[in-house]
Amino acid sequence: MELTMIIEEGENGWYVGQIQEYPAAISQGKSIEELKENLIDALKLLLEIERERLEKDYAQRKVIKQMPRHSEIGNFLCKKICKQLDIPMPTKF
C-alpha cells in the first residue's frame, strides 16, 4: 500500500496538502517538511477518530469474534504505512 501526498503551493508561501488515499487528511505548512509532518498528524487523528467510531458502532452488536489489534494483517499494514510516511512504528495500537 502506497500513500500519495498531493502538495500545492498556497497563498503567502504556505504549502497545502492532502493524502490522496485518505481525502479527509488535509493540512498545511510553511515548508514541505512541516506539511508532511502535519499530514502525518492529520492521518493519525483521522484513523483514531475512525477507530473510536467503529468501536462505538459495534458496542451494541453481538460480535462473534474480535481480532486482536496486533494481528499479522494489522501489523503488516501499519509497517507499510509507517514506512511510506517515513515515521517510526507505534509501540501501542
Short mmCIF file of the C-alpha atoms (twelve columns), coordinates in Angstrom:
data_MODEL
# 
_entry.id   MODEL 
# 
loop_
_atom_site.group_PDB 
_atom_site.id 
_atom_site.type_symbol 
_atom_site.label_atom_id 
_atom_site.label_alt_id 
_atom_site.label_comp_id 
_atom_site.label_asym_id 
_atom_site.label_seq_id 
_atom_site.Cartn_x 
_atom_site.Cartn_y 
_atom_site.Cartn_z 
_atom_site.pdbx_PDB_model_num 
ATOM 1  C CA . MET A 1  0.000   0.000   0.000  1 
ATOM 2  C CA . GLU A 2  1.451   3.315   -1.034 1 
ATOM 3  C CA . LEU A 3  0.227   6.670   0.161  1 
ATOM 4  C CA . THR A 4  0.339   9.706   -2.084 1 
ATOM 5  C CA . MET A 5  0.670   13.238  -0.747 1 
ATOM 6  C CA . ILE A 6  -0.793  15.855  -3.042 1 
ATOM 7  C CA . ILE A 7  1.044   19.127  -2.415 1 
ATOM 8  C CA . GLU A 8  0.211   22.560  -3.763 1 
ATOM 9  C CA . GLU A 9  1.767   25.919  -3.136 1 
ATOM 10 C CA . GLY A 10 -0.896  28.043  -1.500 1 
ATOM 11 C CA . GLU A 11 -1.148  31.728  -0.788 1 
ATOM 12 C CA . ASN A 12 1.575   33.635  1.070  1 
ATOM 13 C CA . GLY A 13 4.173   30.904  0.503  1 
ATOM 14 C CA . TRP A 14 2.337   28.222  2.507  1 
ATOM 15 C CA . TYR A 15 2.021   24.676  1.213  1 
ATOM 16 C CA . VAL A 16 -1.296  22.836  1.396  1 
ATOM 17 C CA . GLY A 17 -1.707  19.124  1.004  1 
ATOM 18 C CA . GLN A 18 -3.888  16.089  1.187  1 
ATOM 19 C CA . ILE A 19 -3.311  12.344  1.348  1 
ATOM 20 C CA . GLN A 20 -4.917  11.042  -1.818 1 
ATOM 21 C CA . GLU A 21 -5.930  7.681   -0.347 1 
ATOM 22 C CA . TYR A 22 -7.475  9.386   2.719  1 
ATOM 23 C CA . PRO A 23 -9.076  12.569  1.319  1 
ATOM 24 C CA . ALA A 24 -10.131 13.812  4.771  1 
ATOM 25 C CA . ALA A 25 -6.422  14.039  5.777  1 
ATOM 26 C CA . ILE A 26 -5.756  17.663  4.814  1 
ATOM 27 C CA . SER A 27 -3.246  20.117  6.253  1 
ATOM 28 C CA . GLN A 28 -0.837  22.971  5.565  1 
ATOM 29 C CA . GLY A 29 2.689   24.022  6.457  1 
ATOM 30 C CA . LYS A 30 5.224   26.783  5.937  1 
ATOM 31 C CA . SER A 31 7.583   24.237  4.333  1 
ATOM 32 C CA . ILE A 32 7.101   20.903  2.608  1 
ATOM 33 C CA . GLU A 33 8.683   19.149  5.608  1 
ATOM 34 C CA . GLU A 34 6.273   20.880  8.009  1 
ATOM 35 C CA . LEU A 35 3.376   19.991  5.704  1 
ATOM 36 C CA . LYS A 36 4.499   16.344  5.674  1 
ATOM 37 C CA . GLU A 37 4.575   16.267  9.491  1 
ATOM 38 C CA . ASN A 38 1.161   17.931  9.654  1 
ATOM 39 C CA . LEU A 39 -0.310  15.450  7.150  1 
ATOM 40 C CA . ILE A 40 1.009   12.557  9.234  1 
ATOM 41 C CA . ASP A 41 -0.676  14.076  12.297 1 
ATOM 42 C CA . ALA A 42 -3.889  14.564  10.307 1 
ATOM 43 C CA . LEU A 43 -3.831  10.926  9.181  1 
ATOM 44 C CA . LYS A 44 -3.197  9.675   12.726 1 
ATOM 45 C CA . LEU A 45 -6.107  11.757  14.001 1 
ATOM 46 C CA . LEU A 46 -8.363  10.578  11.187 1 
ATOM 47 C CA . LEU A 47 -7.560  6.914   11.886 1 
ATOM 48 C CA . GLU A 48 -8.068  7.379   15.635 1 
ATOM 49 C CA . ILE A 49 -11.466 9.022   15.095 1 
ATOM 50 C CA . GLU A 50 -12.483 6.226   12.729 1 
ATOM 51 C CA . ARG A 51 -11.379 3.568   15.225 1 
ATOM 52 C CA . GLU A 52 -13.399 5.227   18.002 1 
ATOM 53 C CA . ARG A 53 -16.434 5.496   15.719 1 
ATOM 54 C CA . LEU A 54 -16.245 1.824   14.822 1 
ATOM 55 C CA . GLU A 55 -15.844 0.795   18.464 1 
ATOM 56 C CA . LYS A 56 -18.936 2.819   19.327 1 
ATOM 57 C CA . ASP A 57 -20.890 1.359   16.401 1 
ATOM 58 C CA . TYR A 58 -20.014 -2.205  17.392 1 
ATOM 59 C CA . ALA A 59 -20.569 -1.692  21.134 1 
ATOM 60 C CA . GLN A 60 -24.284 -2.503  20.753 1 
ATOM 61 C CA . ARG A 61 -23.774 -5.503  18.451 1 
ATOM 62 C CA . LYS A 62 -23.162 -9.115  19.317 1 
ATOM 63 C CA . VAL A 63 -19.649 -9.613  17.959 1 
ATOM 64 C CA . ILE A 64 -18.827 -13.286 17.496 1 
ATOM 65 C CA . LYS A 65 -15.071 -12.870 17.205 1 
ATOM 66 C CA . GLN A 66 -12.849 -9.840  17.516 1 
ATOM 67 C CA . MET A 67 -9.337  -9.955  16.127 1 
ATOM 68 C CA . PRO A 68 -6.608  -8.530  18.333 1 
ATOM 69 C CA . ARG A 69 -5.223  -5.175  17.278 1 
ATOM 70 C CA . HIS A 70 -1.792  -6.699  16.850 1 
ATOM 71 C CA . SER A 71 -2.921  -9.180  14.221 1 
ATOM 72 C CA . GLU A 72 -0.496  -10.047 11.473 1 
ATOM 73 C CA . ILE A 73 -2.560  -8.098  8.957  1 
ATOM 74 C CA . GLY A 74 -2.728  -5.024  11.195 1 
ATOM 75 C CA . ASN A 75 0.999   -5.085  11.822 1 
ATOM 76 C CA . PHE A 76 1.732   -5.612  8.134  1 
ATOM 77 C CA . LEU A 77 -0.430  -2.648  7.084  1 
ATOM 78 C CA . CYS A 78 0.921   -0.470  9.869  1 
ATOM 79 C CA . LYS A 79 4.513   -1.223  8.837  1 
ATOM 80 C CA . LYS A 80 3.738   -0.351  5.213  1 
ATOM 81 C CA . ILE A 81 2.031   2.937   6.148  1 
ATOM 82 C CA . CYS A 82 4.797   3.921   8.574  1 
ATOM 83 C CA . LYS A 83 7.481   3.082   6.007  1 
ATOM 84 C CA . GLN A 84 5.675   5.074   3.297  1 
ATOM 85 C CA . LEU A 85 5.320   8.089   5.614  1 
ATOM 86 C CA . ASP A 86 8.861   7.639   6.954  1 
ATOM 87 C CA . ILE A 87 7.680   7.518   10.573 1 
ATOM 88 C CA . PRO A 88 8.519   5.030   13.348 1 
ATOM 89 C CA . MET A 89 6.194   2.131   14.108 1 
ATOM 90 C CA . PRO A 90 3.947   2.860   17.074 1 
ATOM 91 C CA . THR A 91 4.664   0.811   20.160 1 
ATOM 92 C CA . LYS A 92 0.979   0.739   21.063 1 
ATOM 93 C CA . PHE A 93 -2.161  0.496   18.950 1 
# 
